[in-house]
């Protein structure tokens, strides 16, 4: 097995390990949704802070351009939002939960109306999606603000879970493909005279057969 093949197998193995970690974190988040909500809001706040700081540095470096003040304003808004979210993660979760519920409500209404008006080939599926979004938005709003303690955390945990499953599938599939390729290469190295699949050996004369004489 070549060094590049081994490195690829190790890379796919690391992807699998990362996927397992994400799956475990997602399952833990589904059990402790309140902690997952708080953790996700704090991570969101720190990401806004880091993004605002980086954006401010880029704006300072490009202070001679026409987009200097726009970059400064965007960076300042990110910094301010990050500070507010980190200082009051519960209030930020309540606001974000309200926003998510309104998105579900509007999306569900638009899907229901669109499916009833258009009646395309995906009519049934669009109708089910719209009804699900509408019911989910109503359920979140009906129990708001207490729903803010578990809605964001549940979404965050589900995202970790499905991302982890995707990484596990990618890593396992990649290692399996690399194993098949390495096995084929080893077999070819052991028996180099074996013709490749789909090819035939040149015709050889049978024992005792005479070679035809070309007419002069």
N, C-alpha and C positions, 0 to 999 in steps of 0.2 A: 504494500500500500504506500503510495507516494506521500510526501510531506504535506502537499496541498490538500490531498484528500483527508488526511488525518486532521488538519486544521479546520476543514469544513465540518467534519463530524463533531469536533469539539465545539464549534460555533453553534451547531444545531443542538448539541447537548446543553449548552448554556441557555439557549432559548427555552428548552424544555424545563430547566430548573427555574428560570424566571417565571414561566407560565404557572408552575406549581405554586410558587410563592404568591402570585397574584390570585390564584384560585383560593388558596387558604385565607388570604386577606379578605377576599370577597365574601367567603363563608362566615368569617368572623364578623364582618361588617353587617351581614344580614341578621346575625344574632344580636349584636349590640348596635342597633341603628342610631341611637342617640349619640353614642361616641363617634360613629362614622359620620354623622352630620356635622358634629363639632370639628372633627379632623378635616373633613372636606372644606369647610368654610375657612379654617385657618390656613390650609394649603392654598386655597383660592386667594386669600388676602396676601400671603407672602409672594405668590406669583405676580399679583398686581404690583406689589412693591418693587420686586426685582425688575419687572417689565417697565415700570415707570422710571426707575433709576437708569436702566439701559437706554430707554428712549430719551431721557434728559441728556445723557452723555452724547448720544448721536446728534441731538439738536444743537448742543454746544459746539460740536465739531463742525456742523454745517451752518454756523451762525451767519455766514455770508449769503446763504441761499434764500429763496423766496418762501420756503417752507419752515423757516426757523421758528416763528411764533406759533404755527400750527403744531409743530413737534413739541414745543414747550407746553402748550395748553393740554395736549393729549397726555403727556408725561405727568403733568401736575394732577390731572384728573385720576390717572391710575394710582399715583401715590396717595392722593386723598382717599380714594375708595379702599385701597389696601389698608391704610391706617384705621379707617372706620370699621372695616370687617374684622380686623384683628382685635380691635378694642371691644367691639360688641358683636361677637359671632352669632349669638342667639337672635338678635334683632335682624341681622343680615340674613339669617336662615329664614326667618318669617317673611321678609320682603321677597326673597328669592322663591320661596314656596308659593306666595301669592302670584308672583309673575308666572311661574310654571303652571299653576292652575288656570290662569287666564289664557295662557297659550293653548292648553288642552281644550278649554271651552271653545275658543274661537276656531281652532283647528278642527274640532269635532263638528261644529256647526257648518263650516265651509265644506267639509267632506260630505256631510249628509245632504246639504243642498245641492252640491255639485253632482253627487251620484244620482239624486232624484231628477235633476234637470237633464244631464247628459245621457245617462243610462248606457254607458259604454260596455265593452267586454268585461271590464273589471268591476261591474256594478255591485255585485254581492260583496266582494272583498272590501271595496271602498266604503260601502255601507256599514260593514262590521267595524272597520277602523274608526269611522266617524262616531258610531255609537259608543265604542270603547273609550275614545278620547273624551267624549262628552260626559260619560258616566264617571270617568276618572277625575275630570276637573270638578264636577259637582261634589264628589266624595271628598276631595281635598279641601274645597272651600267650605263644606259643611262642618268639618272638624277643625278649621283654622282658628286660632294659631297653634293649637296643640299638634296638628298634623305636621308642622314645620320641624318637629323633633325627630321624625322618622322618614319623611318623604325624600329629602335630599340625601340622607344617609343610605336609604334603600337604592336610589338611583346610582349613587357612587359605588356601592357594593356590587350591584349588578354589572356595572361597567367593568370593574376589576375582574369579576368572575368570568364574563364573556371574553374579555381580552386575554385572560390567562388561559382559557380553553383554546382560544385561537393560537396562542403561542405554543401550547403543548402539541396541538395538531400539526403545526408547522415544523416544530423541532423533531417530533417523532417521524413524520413523513419524510423530512429531509435526511435524517439518519438512515431510514430504511432505503431510500433511493441511493444514497452514497454506499450503503452496504452492498446493494445489488450491483452497482457499477464496479466496486472494488472486487467483488467475486468474479465478475465477468473478465476483468483485467487480469486477475490471477490465473484463471483458467486459460486465457489466451497465452499468458507467459509460459505456463507449464506445457502446453501443446500448441506450438506455433504453426504446425503443419495442418491443423484442422481448418478447413475452409470456413469463411465467415458465413453466417446464415444468409440464404438467398443466392449463394454462388455455387458453381459446380466446378469440379476439377476438369482439366482438359482431357479429352479422349486420348487414351493410350492404346496402342495396338495390342491385341490379344497375343498370348504366347504362341509362337510358331507361325504367326501371320507374316506374309511377305509384304514388303513395301512396294506399292504400285510404281511401275516404271513409267516415267513421263515420256511420251512420244517425242522423237527428235524432229 
